[in-house]
Amino acid sequence: MPVVSIVDDDKAIRVALSSLIRSLGWQVRMYESAEEFLASGQAAHTACLISDIRMPGMSGIEMHERLRAQGHAPATIFISAYPTPALQAKAVTNGALVLLQKPYQSAVIIHWLSVALGNP
């Protein structure tokens, strides 16, 4: 069963996304920081990563760059309350599927999860 890892410093976002993803039948793991996710050793077991970009400490983009350098970058959906064209370009150039603006519709997350997990 595919594992979706959520990395966001906002607990409400983590819990809401987790509930949505579990309702679709996928396994979920939640992390409150990029550092926590990287230390977990779960990157190689993550089929899809949903991450905030702006978090205390390491940003989502920095975390994704580190995962790519380690050869463990899963399909990644970035979310941000403050997306800019430059941030969008950087995220996609670094291999992310998409950068979504908060708040987003559940249907949009479901669509991108389907793309990431190969179930369009």
C-alpha positions in Angstrom: 0.0 0.0 0.0 1.4 3.4 -0.9 2.6 5.6 1.9 1.9 9.3 1.7 4.1 11.4 4.0 2.9 14.9 5.1 5.4 17.5 6.3 3.9 20.7 7.7 4.5 22.7 10.8 0.7 23.4 11.0 -0.9 20.5 13.0 -4.4 21.4 11.6 -3.2 21.0 8.0 -1.4 17.7 8.9 -4.5 16.3 10.5 -7.0 17.4 7.8 -4.8 16.1 5.0 -4.2 12.8 6.9 -8.0 12.3 7.3 -8.6 13.0 3.6 -5.8 10.7 2.4 -6.8 7.8 4.8 -10.4 8.1 3.5 -9.0 7.3 0.0 -7.4 4.1 1.4 -3.8 5.2 1.5 -1.4 5.0 4.4 -0.2 8.3 5.9 2.7 9.4 8.1 2.9 12.9 9.5 5.9 15.0 10.4 6.0 18.5 11.8 9.3 19.5 10.2 11.6 18.7 7.4 14.3 17.7 9.9 11.9 15.2 11.5 11.0 13.6 8.2 14.7 13.3 7.1 15.6 11.8 10.5 12.7 9.3 10.3 14.4 7.1 7.6 11.0 6.9 5.9 11.9 8.7 2.6 12.7 5.5 0.8 9.2 4.1 1.8 7.3 7.2 0.8 5.4 7.0 -2.5 4.2 10.6 -2.3 5.4 13.6 -0.2 3.1 16.5 0.6 5.1 19.3 2.1 4.7 22.9 3.1 7.5 25.1 1.7 7.8 27.7 4.5 8.5 26.0 7.9 10.8 26.9 10.8 14.2 25.5 10.2 14.7 23.7 6.9 12.3 24.6 4.1 10.4 22.1 2.0 12.5 22.9 -1.0 15.7 22.4 0.9 14.4 19.1 2.2 13.4 18.0 -1.3 16.9 19.0 -2.6 18.5 16.9 0.1 16.2 13.9 -0.7 17.1 14.2 -4.4 20.8 14.2 -3.5 20.3 11.0 -1.5 18.4 9.4 -4.4 15.1 9.2 -2.4 12.9 12.0 -3.8 9.4 10.7 -3.9 6.7 12.3 -6.1 6.2 15.6 -4.3 3.3 18.0 -3.9 4.3 21.4 -2.3 1.8 23.6 -0.6 2.2 27.2 0.4 0.2 30.1 1.7 2.5 32.4 -0.2 3.4 30.9 -3.6 5.2 33.2 -6.0 6.1 32.6 -9.6 9.8 32.3 -8.6 8.9 29.7 -5.9 6.7 27.8 -8.4 9.5 27.7 -10.9 12.0 26.5 -8.3 9.7 23.8 -7.0 8.9 22.4 -10.5 12.5 22.7 -11.7 13.6 20.7 -8.7 11.2 17.9 -9.7 8.1 18.6 -7.7 4.8 17.8 -9.4 3.0 21.0 -8.4 3.0 23.9 -5.9 -0.6 24.5 -4.6 -1.7 27.6 -2.8 -3.4 27.2 0.6 -6.3 27.0 1.0 -6.9 24.4 -1.7 -9.8 22.2 -2.6 -9.9 18.6 -1.6 -10.5 17.6 -5.2 -7.3 19.3 -6.2 -5.2 17.3 -3.7 -7.0 14.1 -4.7 -6.2 14.8 -8.4 -2.4 15.3 -7.6 -2.3 12.3 -5.3 -3.7 10.2 -8.2 -1.1 11.6 -10.5 1.7 10.9 -8.0 0.5 7.4 -7.2 -0.2 6.4 -10.7 -4.0 6.3 -10.5 -5.2 9.2 -12.8 
